[in-house]
Amino acid sequence: MNNNQATLNKLTQMRLPGMVRAFRATMETGFKQSITPDELVSHLVDTEWDERYNRKLARLIKAARFRYPASFEEIDLESPRNLEKNLLLRLSEKGWIEAHQFVLVTGPTGTGKSFVVSALGHQACMHGFKTGYYSCSKLFKQLKLARADGSYLKALVRIQKLDLFILDDIGLEPFDPQSRMALLEILEDRIGRRSTIIVSQIPIAMWHQIIGDPTIADAICDRIFHSSHRIELKGESMRKKQSPHNEQGTNNE
């Protein structure tokens, strides 16, 4: 018992809580009598790995600030809204993020755009990627304040370091000159270097118009349109399909 306690103390001091928990459980249940030393070591390492993975995942999800606590498994693939299953399955893997690709998501209000991209962002966190979810209007208001207090460049660097940047509701408010330039600067930092998801109720064909300035619109759109995955949701609002007694509402937003 003294040797076991000494081992537990050392594991605790080395900050290995998963191993502490697994070793203590093994000692208390007598499980050690039925496994070989190499199996015991494997069990301790696996438990510690799971502990660290879960802590990291929780940190990534909290830092991302998703609009919805959505998971990929919760995406409704049965509703007729032009949601291609094969494309979603590819986006649930990490290859497109490692390849620094873009995803453009459009569709009428209520068709589930924000839920889908929240789920894809959650999946990115599960793969270990640092992700950030931003509302377009709130982000550009924050960046204007950052310009005023001198922290603008630091704010851009924080976005640049994200493995996956999600920009939701682009085009709900008109772009002013500062917002257009901020969007251009953000995307220039990311094209070919990091992955981005852009979400809008506005059809892609109208993005030049909502950005406003033709030169900046060309610089933004021409660089992302031709090499992006596209999800174009259609159909009536999923909120209309929601029962008045259904309080979950996650997949119907």
Backbone as a ProteinNet text record, in pm:
[ID]
protein_1_A
[PRIMARY]
MNNNQATLNKLTQMRLPGMVRAFRATMETGFKQSITPDELVSHLVDTEWDERYNRKLARLIKAARFRYPASFEEIDLESPRNLEKNLLLRLSEKGWIEAHQFVLVTGPTGTGKSFVVSALGHQACMHGFKTGYYSCSKLFKQLKLARADGSYLKALVRIQKLDLFILDDIGLEPFDPQSRMALLEILEDRIGRRSTIIVSQIPIAMWHQIIGDPTIADAICDRIFHSSHRIELKGESMRKKQSPHNEQGTNNE
[TERTIARY]
82.9	0	86.2	196.5	285	344.5	387.9	442.8	337.5	216.2	108.4	77.6	74.4	46.1	157.8	280.1	393.3	382.2	339	319.9	211.1	100.6	-8.7	37.9	116.2	166.4	254.9	339.5	428	348.7	249.1	165.4	91.1	45.6	-23.4	70.7	192.2	289.8	330.7	328.5	361.3	240.5	130	7.5	-41.9	-65.1	-119.1	-248.4	-354.4	-478.2	-545.3	-533.3	-592.8	-527.4	-395.7	-324	-356.1	-368.2	-403.6	-536.8	-634.4	-767.4	-766.2	-696.7	-692.9	-615.6	-504.1	-422.9	-498.3	-564.4	-640	-753.3	-825.2	-934.7	-882.8	-767	-707.5	-671.4	-615.2	-577	-699.7	-804.3	-921.9	-1004.5	-1006.6	-1090.4	-1017.2	-885.1	-808.8	-792.7	-821.4	-812.2	-669.8	-571.6	-431.5	-399.2	-481.1	-453.2	-478.7	-559	-599.8	-535.4	-442.5	-378.8	-226.8	-160.9	-14.9	39.5	166.8	224.9	211.5	233.5	222.5	78.8	-17.5	-158	-192.4	-134.8	-158	-103.1	18.8	77.5	-7.6	-52	-135.9	-265.5	-324.4	-448.4	-426.1	-316.3	-286.8	-263.2	-187.3	-157.8	-284.8	-368.3	-493.1	-583.5	-592.5	-678.1	-625.5	-493.9	-435.4	-455.7	-440.1	-461.7	-605.1	-702.8	-843.7	-869	-809	-825.4	-777.3	-660.2	-603.6	-682.1	-724.9	-804	-934.2	-1003.2	-1131.2	-1114.7	-1006.4	-982.5	-953.7	-871.5	-840.2	-964.8	-1046.9	-1169.3	-1262	-1276.8	-1362	-1310.4	-1177.6	-1119.6	-1144.8	-1126.5	-1146	-1290.9	-1384.1	-1526.6	-1565.3	-1518.2	-1549.1	-1493.1	-1369	-1305.1	-1371	-1428	-1487.9	-1614.5	-1690.5	-1813.9	-1914.2	-1945	-2041.2	-2180.1	-2254.9	-2391.8	-2480.2	-2457.3	-2534.6	-2440.4	-2477.9	-2398.1	-2429	-2391.6	-2431	-2319	-2356.5	-2259.7	-2295.8	-2199.5	-2221.8	-2335.2	-2343.7	-2446.5	-2587.6	-2600.1	-2732.2	-2783.3	-2703.1	-2748.1	-2859	-2968.8	-3083	-3056.6	-3032.4	-3005.3	-3129.9	-3241.7	-3362.1	-3450	-3448.4	-3532.9	-3487.2	-3581.5	-3546.6	-3499.5	-3373	-3320.4	-3188.5	-3164.7	-3047	-2917	-2921.5	-2802	-2739.2	-2626.4	-2563.1	-2486.1	-2527.2	-2467.4	-2319.6	-2284.7	-2145.4	-2051.8	-2097	-2014.6	-1997.8	-2105.2	-2096.2	-2000.9	-2006.4	-1916	-1770.3	-1743	-1606.5	-1565.7	-1659.9	-1629.8	-1621.3	-1671.2	-1658.6	-1518	-1441.7	-1303	-1212.4	-1084.8	-994.5	-915.9	-930.7	-848.9	-867.5	-991.3	-1015.8	-957.5	-949.9	-889	-737.2	-682.7	-538	-497	-590.3	-563	-597.4	-641.9	-670.2	-778	-885.2	-992.6	-1103.9	-1188	-1300.3	-1432.1	-1532.6	-1668	-1763.1	-1848.8	-1948.5	-2086.2	-2161.5	-2292.9	-2397.3	-2496.3	-2602.7	-2738.3	-2842.5	-2977.3	-3067.8	-3198.3	-3294	-3287.5	-3341.8	-3344.8	-3423.7	-3374.6	-3445.2	-3413.5	-3326.1	-3296.8	-3185.7	-3132.5	-3037.3	-2891.3	-2860.4	-2721.4	-2632.5	-2674.2	-2590.7	-2572.1	-2674.7	-2662.6	-2562.4	-2570.4	-2479.6	-2335.3	-2308.1	-2168.7	-2120.3	-2211.7	-2171.7	-2129.1	-2202.9	-2168.7	-2035.2	-2011	-1883	-1768.3	-1794.9	-1693.8	-1664	-1767.7	-1750.2	-1666	-1691.3	-1614.2	-1467	-1442.2	-1304.4	-1234.5	-1307	-1250.3	-1216.5	-1300.6	-1273.9	-1146.4	-1113.1	-988.2	-869.5	-896.1	-788.5	-758.2	-846.1	-820.7	-878.6	-801.9	-846.6	-947.1	-1066.9	-1178.5	-1239.4	-1287.7	-1357	-1482.9	-1593.2	-1723.5	-1760.9	-1785.8	-1813.3	-1939.3	-2019.4	-2127	-2065.6	-2101.2	-2040.4	-2058	-2180.4	-2205	-2131.2	-2131.6	-2062.9	-1911.6	-1858.5	-1714	-1667.1	-1735.6	-1687.8	-1709.9	-1809.1	-1823.3	-1706.3	-1668.4	-1554.1	-1424.8	-1409.6	-1288.1	-1281.3	-1396.7	-1397.3	-1351.8	-1397.7	-1352.7	-1204.1	-1158.3	-1016.5	-930.6	-981.2	-908.6	-892.7	-999.4	-999	-902.8	-890.9	-804.2	-665.4	-636.7	-503.6	-476.9	-581.5	-562.2	-605.6	-623.7	-676	-585.3	-456.7	-364.7	-361.7	-368.9	-372.1	-498.4	-611.2	-735.8	-725.8	-662.7	-644.8	-553.8	-450.4	-357.9	-429.3	-517.7	-593.4	-677.2	-739.7	-820.2	-730.9	-618.4	-526.1	-476.4	-460.4	-405.9	-508.4	-634.8	-737.1	-719.3	-726.2	-723.4	-850.1	-962.8	-1091	-1162.4	-1190.4	-1260.6	-1399.4	-1503.8	-1642.7	-1703.1	-1747.6	-1809.5	-1954.7	-2045.2	-2188.5	-2261.8	-2370.5	-2462.7	-2397.4	-2309.7	-2250	-2357	-2360.5	-2454.2	-2584	-2606.8	-2729.8	-2730.8	-2611.8	-2597.7	-2504.6	-2528.1	-2441.7	-2297.7	-2203.5	-2062.4	-2024.9	-1962.9	-1904.7	-1757.9	-1687.5	-1548.1	-1458.6	-1471.2	-1386.5	-1414	-1542.3	-1578.1	-1529.9	-1541.7	-1493.2	-1343.3	-1268.4	-1124	-1087.1	-1161.6	-1133.5	-1158.2	-1268.9	-1298.9	-1189.4	-1145.7	-1039.6	-910.6	-874.2	-751.7	-758.6	-875.1	-891.9	-876.1	-944.8	-943.2	-807.4	-740.8	-607.1	-509.2	-527	-440.9	-468.6	-587.9	-630.3	-625.6	-643.8	-647.6	-515.6	-524.8	-406.6	-328.8	-373.5	-300.9	-386.7	-513.5	-604.6	-742	-827.6	-961.4	-1065.1	-1170	-1274.3	-1409.6	-1511.3	-1650.7	-1721.4	-1787.2	-1863.6	-2010.5	-2097.8	-2240	-2321.3	-2422.3	-2503.3	-2641.1	-2739.1	-2872	-2873	-2771.9	-2766.3	-2703.7	-2765.9	-2706.1	-2566.5	-2479.6	-2341.5	-2334.1	-2426.2	-2425.1	-2441.3	-2491.6	-2516.5	-2409.7	-2305.1	-2205.6	-2126.8	-2100.6	-2035.3	-2117.3	-2249.1	-2337.8	-2338.6	-2342.5	-2353.1	-2220.3	-2109.3	-1980.2	-1965.4	-2015.5	-2024.2	-1918	-1800.6	-1693.4	-1652.5	-1663.7	-1635.8	-1493.7	-1396.4	-1257.3	-1233.3	-1281.3	-1262.9	-1347.2	-1467.8	-1553.8	-1487.8	-1426.4	-1353.7	-1238.4	-1163.7	-1048.6	-1090.2	-1208	-1256.1	-1317.7	-1414.3	-1493.7	-1414.5	-1335.9	-1263.6	-1164.9	-1118.2	-1018.8	-1080.1	-1206.8	-1266	-1370.7	-1430	-1540.3	-1497.3	-1384.9	-1349.2	-1289.2	-1248.9	-1183.8	-1253.8	-1382.5	-1455.6	-1558	-1579.7	-1694.6	-1818.9	-1928.7	-2050.7	-2166.2	-2234	-2357	-2466.4	-2562.8	-2670.1	-2801.7	-2842	-2963.7	-3086.8	-3190.5	-3314.9	-3433.4	-3551.5	-3672	-3724.1	-3836.9	-3900.1	-3827.3	-3855.6	-3791.3	-3820.3	-3716.3	-3734.2	-3804	-3808.3	-3880.5	-4030	-4080.4	-4222	-4257.3	-4153.4	-4176.1	-4166.1	-4121	-4100	-4231.6	-4254.5	-4375.4	-4373.3	-4488.3	-4493.1	-4450.2	-4458.2	-4421.7	-4277.5	-4208.7	-4067.8	-3981.1	-3918.9	-3842.2	-3695.4	-3653.4	-3511.6	-3469.1	-3529	-3508.2	-3368.2	-3277.4	-3138.7	-3122.9	-3185.3	-3160.4	-3253.8	-3339.8	-3439.8	-3413.7	-3293.6	-3263	-3192.4
-120.6	0	125.3	121.1	236.8	265.9	156	173.2	227.9	176.4	222.8	370.6	408.5	547.1	638.7	591.8	670	689.9	583.9	595.2	695.6	689.2	784.1	927.8	947.5	1081.3	1134.7	1047	1088.8	1121.8	1039	1066.1	1198.5	1225.8	1352.2	1470.2	1458	1566	1588.2	1483.1	1496.8	1542.1	1567.8	1614.8	1515.5	1394.5	1287.7	1235.9	1317.7	1280	1156.6	1136.2	1017.1	890.9	892.5	776.7	756.1	864.8	854.6	783.7	827.1	767.7	621.1	589.8	451.7	361.6	411.4	330.6	304.5	407.9	390.4	289.4	300.9	207.4	65.2	50.2	-82	-144.2	-63.3	-114.2	-150.7	-67.2	-88.4	-207.4	-235.3	-343.5	-476.6	-473.5	-597	-638.6	-542.3	-569.4	-609.1	-564.1	-590.8	-739.8	-820.1	-963.1	-1033.2	-970.8	-1039.9	-981.3	-885.5	-827.9	-834.3	-835	-838.5	-697.2	-683.8	-550.2	-459.3	-513.4	-428.6	-384	-468.9	-430.1	-321.1	-330.1	-228.1	-93.7	-95.1	29.1	87.2	2.7	48.4	110.3	47.8	98.1	235.7	252.5	380	489.8	456	554.5	594.1	495.9	525.3	616.7	590	671.7	814.4	829	962.9	1036.1	962.7	1024.8	1075.3	991.9	1032	1154.5	1155.4	1268.7	1398.4	1393.3	1513.2	1555.6	1458.7	1488.6	1558	1505	1562.4	1702.5	1724.6	1859.3	1957.4	1914.9	2001.2	2030.6	1928	1946.2	2046.1	2033.9	2126.5	2269.9	2286.8	2420.7	2477.3	2394.6	2440.2	2480.5	2400.8	2430.1	2558	2574.3	2695.5	2819.5	2809.3	2924	2958.4	2857.9	2880.9	2965.3	2951.5	3028.3	3005.3	2879.1	2846.2	2900.4	2928.1	2976.8	2868.9	2744.7	2631.9	2522.1	2453.5	2338.6	2216	2222.5	2121	2022.9	1899.6	1797.4	1749.1	1690	1645.6	1543.1	1457	1350.9	1407.9	1531.5	1592.5	1662.1	1671.4	1736	1652.4	1717	1650.4	1635.4	1513.4	1485.9	1440.7	1428.6	1376.1	1485.3	1605	1712.8	1753.3	1778.4	1814.8	1960.4	1984.2	2122.4	2130.2	2033.6	2035	2019.8	1943.2	1919.1	1788	1797.6	1680.9	1600.7	1477.1	1393.8	1366.3	1335.3	1302.5	1420.3	1541	1659.3	1679.8	1664.2	1680.3	1579.1	1456.5	1354.4	1391.5	1448.4	1492.6	1606.3	1696.2	1809.7	1769.4	1650.3	1602.6	1549.7	1525.5	1483.2	1605.7	1585.8	1698.8	1740.3	1665.5	1692	1831.3	1880.4	2010.9	2123.2	2102.3	2203.6	2200.3	2081.2	2069.2	2127.5	2123.4	2177.7	2326.7	2385.8	2530.1	2572.2	2494.1	2522.9	2604.9	2663.3	2745.1	2669.1	2704.9	2652.9	2772.5	2779.8	2886.2	2824.5	2877.2	2822.4	2932	2906.2	3003.9	2935.8	3018.9	2966.3	3062.9	3050.4	3139.4	3124.5	3221.7	3216.4	3095.4	3032.2	2919.1	2784.5	2778	2649.8	2572	2627.4	2551.9	2579.3	2691.8	2722.6	2729.7	2805.9	2826.3	2697.3	2613.6	2486.3	2395.7	2390.7	2305.2	2348.5	2480.2	2524.5	2513.9	2526.7	2502.5	2357.3	2266.8	2124.5	2096.4	2158.5	2140.4	2198.9	2310.4	2367.9	2279	2218.3	2123.1	2005.1	1959	1847.6	1886.6	2011.1	2059.3	2058.6	2098.5	2094	1951.3	1856	1716.7	1667.5	1727.8	1693.5	1771.8	1858.3	1931.7	2067.7	2119.6	2247.4	2363.5	2469.5	2590.2	2663.3	2683.6	2734	2857.4	2949.6	3067.4	3094	3119.5	3144	3290	3365.2	3508.3	3546.3	3630.1	3697.9	3814.3	3829.8	3932.2	4072.1	4109	4244.4	4271.3	4173.7	4192.3	4201.6	4118.6	4119.2	4255.5	4311.7	4437.3	4555.1	4545.1	4646.6	4638.5	4515.2	4496	4547	4523.6	4567.9	4720.2	4785.6	4932	4985.5	4923.1	4962.9	4936	4825	4790.8	4894.2	4945.5	5052.1	5173.8	5204	5323.9	5311.7	5190.4	5175.9	5119.9	5104.1	5061.9	4913	4831.8	4686.1	4613.8	4688.7	4631.3	4521.4	4546.6	4447.8	4321.3	4337.4	4220.5	4138.2	4206.2	4135.5	4056.8	4115.6	4044.9	3924	3937.6	3826.4	3710.7	3741.8	3635.5	3556.1	3627.2	3559.1	3480.3	3540.5	3474.7	3341.3	3330.3	3209.8	3097.1	3126.9	3023	2923.9	2795.1	2693.7	2699.8	2730.6	2743.1	2867.6	2958	3083.2	3074.1	3089.1	3082.6	3221.7	3276.9	3409	3393.1	3417.7	3393.1	3523.8	3508.9	3619.9	3734	3702.4	3807.3	3865.9	3998.9	4066.1	4109.3	4079.7	4124.8	4276.3	4334.1	4478.8	4525.9	4645.8	4696.7	4712	4689.5	4707.5	4855	4911.8	5044.7	5026.4	5133.6	5118.9	5045.5	5072.8	5005.7	4856.2	4818	4676.3	4602	4666.2	4603	4576.2	4675.6	4658	4552.9	4550.2	4450.1	4309.7	4292.2	4161.5	4120.4	4214.1	4184.6	4144.6	4217.2	4187.4	4050.3	4018.4	3887.8	3775.1	3787.7	3680.3	3669.5	3781.5	3775.8	3700.7	3715.8	3643.7	3493.6	3453.9	3315.5	3234.1	3298.4	3225.6	3152.5	3020.5	2938.6	2908.7	2964.2	2944.7	2882	2917.1	2868.3	2845.6	2770	2740.4	2837.8	2858.9	2954.6	2903.1	2926.7	2903.4	3038.2	3072.7	3196.6	3160.7	3223.5	3190.3	3314.8	3299.4	3414.4	3371.7	3459.2	3440.6	3486.8	3563.6	3622.9	3522.7	3499.2	3409.1	3456.8	3362	3394.5	3492.4	3480.9	3569.2	3716	3744.9	3882.3	3933.8	3855.5	3898.1	4020.6	4032.3	4153.9	4276.7	4263.6	4376.2	4413	4312.8	4345.3	4395	4353.2	4404.5	4551.1	4585.7	4726.6	4771.9	4801.5	4852.3	4745.9	4773.6	4670.8	4616.1	4702.2	4656.8	4560.8	4598	4512.2	4385.9	4400.2	4283.7	4182.3	4232.3	4143.1	4074.4	4150.6	4095	3985.5	4002.7	3903.5	3783.1	3811.1	3702.8	3616.1	3678.6	3601.5	3503.9	3534.9	3449	3329.9	3340.7	3232	3151	3205.7	3136.8	3008.4	3011.7	2903.1	2781.9	2799	2687.6	2651.3	2683.1	2660.5	2549.2	2477.9	2388.1	2474	2434.9	2515.5	2431.3	2487.6	2429	2532	2501.7	2595.1	2534.7	2572.3	2518.2	2581.6	2501.8	2547.9	2501.5	2540.4	2493.9	2593.9	2557.2	2644.9	2636.6	2731.2	2737.9	2612.5	2558	2439.8	2474.6	2602.4	2643.5	2615.1	2622.8	2596.6	2450.4	2362.4	2219.9	2180	2275	2243.2	2243.7	2139.8	2133.3	2242	2304.3	2405.8	2350.9	2219.1	2156.9	2110	2125.7	2084.7	2200.8	2190.6	2301	2292.4	2185.8	2171.4	2272.2	2266	2366.3	2375.3	2289.7	2307.7	2289.9	2188.2	2155.2	2230.8	2315.6	2382	2530.7	2573.5	2715.9	2748.8
0	0	0	75.7	80.2	-57.6	-126.1	-260.2	-356	-343.3	-429.7	-404.8	-277.3	-244.2	-292.9	-281.1	-330.6	-481.7	-552.2	-697.3	-730.4	-655.4	-676.9	-652.6	-548	-517.5	-630	-683.3	-791.7	-918.3	-948.7	-1065.7	-1050.3	-928	-902.1	-919.8	-866.4	-879.5	-1024.7	-1104.2	-1246.9	-1329.3	-1260.9	-1326.3	-1430.8	-1384.7	-1469.3	-1406.6	-1405.8	-1336.3	-1394.2	-1526.2	-1585.9	-1533.7	-1525.7	-1471.9	-1324	-1249.4	-1107.3	-1091.9	-1169.1	-1159.2	-1199.6	-1309.8	-1357.6	-1261.6	-1208.4	-1117.2	-987	-935.8	-812	-831.2	-943.1	-970.2	-984.4	-1048.5	-1066.2	-932	-843	-711.3	-627	-637.1	-553.5	-598.7	-728.3	-780.1	-789.9	-772	-786.8	-930.5	-1022.1	-1165.7	-1206.1	-1125.8	-1159.1	-1161.4	-1092.2	-1084.9	-1218	-1304.8	-1428.3	-1553.4	-1539.5	-1657.3	-1643.2	-1755.7	-1757.5	-1735	-1699.2	-1678.5	-1799.7	-1920.6	-2039	-2062.4	-2028.3	-2040.5	-1938.6	-1819.9	-1718.7	-1765	-1817.3	-1867.1	-1979.2	-2070.7	-2181.6	-2129.9	-2027.9	-1969.4	-1906.6	-1834.4	-1770	-1874.5	-1978.5	-2082.8	-2157.4	-2191	-2261.9	-2180	-2051.2	-1965.7	-1956.3	-1945.2	-1940.4	-2072.9	-2183.4	-2314.8	-2326.3	-2286	-2291	-2203.5	-2086.1	-1994.3	-2059.7	-2119.4	-2181	-2304.6	-2383.8	-2503	-2464.8	-2364.6	-2323.7	-2266.8	-2192	-2139.2	-2252.5	-2348	-2461.4	-2543.6	-2567.4	-2644.4	-2575.8	-2444.6	-2369.7	-2382.2	-2376.8	-2390.5	-2530.4	-2632.7	-2769.6	-2795.2	-2745.9	-2765.7	-2692.3	-2570.8	-2494	-2562.4	-2611.3	-2675.7	-2808.6	-2877.9	-3009.3	-3000.8	-2892.2	-2872	-2985.4	-3009.7	-3114.1	-3081	-3185	-3165.5	-3104.7	-3147.4	-3095	-3045.6	-2938	-2891.6	-2976.6	-3103.8	-3201.8	-3226.9	-3252.8	-3294.2	-3433.8	-3502	-3638.9	-3646.2	-3545.3	-3545.6	-3535.5	-3489.3	-3471.8	-3597	-3701	-3823.8	-3887.5	-3920.5	-3982.5	-4132.6	-4173.4	-4314.8	-4390.8	-4321.5	-4384.6	-4444.1	-4386.6	-4437.2	-4576.8	-4668	-4805.7	-4813.8	-4788.2	-4792.6	-4870.3	-4957.7	-5046.4	-4968.2	-4861.5	-4779.9	-4824.5	-4894.4	-4954.6	-4850.2	-4828.9	-4725.3	-4751.9	-4877.2	-4908.1	-4881.9	-4914.7	-4888.7	-4738.5	-4662.9	-4517.6	-4456.1	-4505.8	-4453.8	-4481.2	-4598.4	-4627.4	-4534.4	-4505.8	-4418.4	-4271.1	-4239.8	-4101.6	-4074.1	-4180.7	-4166.2	-4158.7	-4136.7	-4115.6	-4239.3	-4349.4	-4466.7	-4523.9	-4528.3	-4588.7	-4503.7	-4372.5	-4285.5	-4301	-4309.7	-4331.7	-4466.9	-4564.1	-4697.3	-4706.8	-4595.1	-4587.3	-4686.1	-4694.6	-4788.7	-4723.3	-4808.6	-4765.3	-4785.7	-4706.2	-4723.6	-4724.6	-4823.3	-4833	-4811.4	-4714.7	-4679.9	-4699	-4784.8	-4809.1	-4796.3	-4782.5	-4773.7	-4700	-4720	-4653.1	-4501.7	-4432.8	-4287.7	-4239.7	-4134.8	-4074.8	-4135.6	-4236	-4299.9	-4228.6	-4121.5	-4039.4	-4066.2	-4129.9	-4165.3	-4041.7	-3942.6	-3823.7	-3745.3	-3742.9	-3672.9	-3743.3	-3876.5	-3953.7	-3933.5	-3942.6	-3929.8	-3785.5	-3688.5	-3549.1	-3532.3	-3596	-3588.7	-3657.8	-3771.6	-3840.5	-3757.8	-3691.7	-3603.9	-3485.2	-3428.5	-3318.5	-3364.3	-3486.1	-3541.6	-3557.2	-3598.7	-3611.4	-3475.5	-3371.6	-3236.5	-3196.6	-3234.6	-3202.5	-3270.6	-3384.9	-3454	-3397.8	-3299.6	-3234.5	-3293.9	-3381.3	-3445.8	-3364.5	-3353.9	-3285.7	-3373.9	-3322.1	-3402	-3336.1	-3418.8	-3367.8	-3447.9	-3376.8	-3440.5	-3416.7	-3525.2	-3512.7	-3590	-3528.8	-3600.9	-3676	-3803.5	-3888	-3828.6	-3792.4	-3743.2	-3612.4	-3521.5	-3394.7	-3414	-3504.1	-3526.7	-3576	-3674.3	-3731.6	-3636.9	-3549.5	-3445.4	-3346.9	-3313.1	-3223.8	-3287.6	-3417.1	-3485.6	-3495.3	-3508.3	-3508.4	-3373.2	-3266.5	-3132.7	-3117.3	-3175.4	-3167.1	-3240.5	-3351.9	-3421.1	-3331.4	-3257.3	-3172.7	-3055.5	-2998.8	-2880.7	-2913.6	-3042.1	-3082	-3079.2	-3062.8	-3054.7	-3182.8	-3291	-3415.6	-3470.4	-3477.2	-3533.4	-3448.8	-3317.2	-3229.4	-3253.9	-3277.2	-3305.2	-3435	-3537.1	-3663.8	-3647.4	-3566.7	-3543.9	-3474.8	-3378.7	-3310.8	-3410.1	-3503.3	-3605.3	-3700	-3735.9	-3829	-3774.4	-3642.9	-3582.1	-3570.4	-3593.8	-3586.9	-3701.8	-3670.1	-3776.1	-3860.2	-3793.4	-3862.6	-3812.1	-3903.4	-3875	-3936.3	-3853.8	-3901.3	-3891	-4004	-4008.2	-4050.1	-3957	-3978.1	-4010.3	-4086.7	-4115.7	-4192.9	-4285.4	-4367.4	-4458.8	-4466.2	-4555.7	-4492.8	-4363.5	-4299.6	-4282.5	-4267.3	-4258	-4369	-4421.7	-4529.8	-4480.6	-4570.9	-4538.7	-4555.8	-4454.2	-4469.7	-4508.2	-4544.7	-4590.4	-4490.9	-4360.8	-4262.3	-4256.9	-4262.8	-4257.7	-4381.4	-4498	-4621	-4613.6	-4568.2	-4559.4	-4455.9	-4343.7	-4240.8	-4294.8	-4369.4	-4427.4	-4526.2	-4608.6	-4704.4	-4633.1	-4529.2	-4455.4	-4388.9	-4331.2	-4265.9	-4367.4	-4481.7	-4580	-4649.7	-4672.6	-4732.7	-4642.9	-4511.5	-4417.4	-4418.4	-4463.9	-4447.8	-4577.6	-4689.9	-4816.1	-4838.8	-4851.9	-4871.7	-4745.3	-4631.9	-4506.3	-4397.2	-4393.4	-4290.9	-4353.9	-4285.2	-4337.4	-4282.1	-4362	-4326.7	-4372.6	-4290.7	-4331.1	-4329.1	-4440.2	-4449	-4469.3	-4390.9	-4390.4	-4425.1	-4511.3	-4549.5	-4596.1	-4571.9	-4630.9	-4776.5	-4813.1	-4947	-5044.5	-5160	-5260.1	-5300.1	-5330.4	-5364.5	-5481.8	-5576	-5693.2	-5655.9	-5536.3	-5494	-5397.2	-5370.7	-5272	-5318.4	-5448.9	-5498.4	-5459.4	-5473	-5446	-5298	-5208.6	-5065.9	-5008.8	-5068	-5021.4	-5060.4	-5177.3	-5212.9	-5309.6	-5264.5	-5349	-5450.7	-5581.4	-5683	-5676.9	-5650.6	-5648.2	-5532.6	-5414.3	-5297.6	-5311.2	-5366	-5386.1	-5478.2	-5586	-5677	-5605.3	-5525.1	-5454.5	-5356.8	-5295.5	-5198.5	-5270.5	-5356.4	-5415.2	-5512.4	-5597.9	-5698.4	-5635.7	-5515.2	-5451.3	-5378.5	-5344.4	-5264.5	-5340.4	-5443.8	-5509.6	-5579.6	-5648.1	-5738.1	-5666.5	-5542	-5472.6	-5341.9	-5332.5	-5207.5	-5222.2	-5113	-5104.6	-5083.4	-5145.4	-5133	-5078.8	-4981.8	-4929.3	-4951.3	-5037.3	-5069.9	-5022.1	-4901	-4842.3	-4907.1	-4919.5	-4981.8	-4898.7	-4942.4	-4874.3	-4773.1	-4712.9	-4614.2	-4481.3	-4396.3	-4265.7	-4185.3	-4125.3	-4041.4	-3911.3	-3877.3	-3756.3	-3770.1	-3894.4	-3916.8	-3892.3	-3907.6	-3888.2	-3742.4	-3661	-3519.5	-3444.8	-3366.8	-3285.1	-3180.2	-3148.8	-3043.3	-2908.4	-2890.6	-2763.5	-2761.1	-2876.2	-2881.9	-2838.8	-2723.8	-2668.1	-2700.4	-2768.4	-2796.7	-2900.5	-3019.6	-3121.6	-3180.1	-3139.6	-3182.9	-3331.9	-3387.4	-3527.5	-3620.7	-3564.7	-3644.8	-3658.2	-3622.1	-3629.5	-3760.5
[MASK]
+++++++++++++++++++++++++++++++++++++++++++++++++++++++++++++++++++++++++++++++++++++++++++++++++++++++++++++++++++++++++++++++++++++++++++++++++++++++++++++++++++++++++++++++++++++++++++++++++++++++++++++++++++++++++++++++++++++++++++++++++++++++++++++

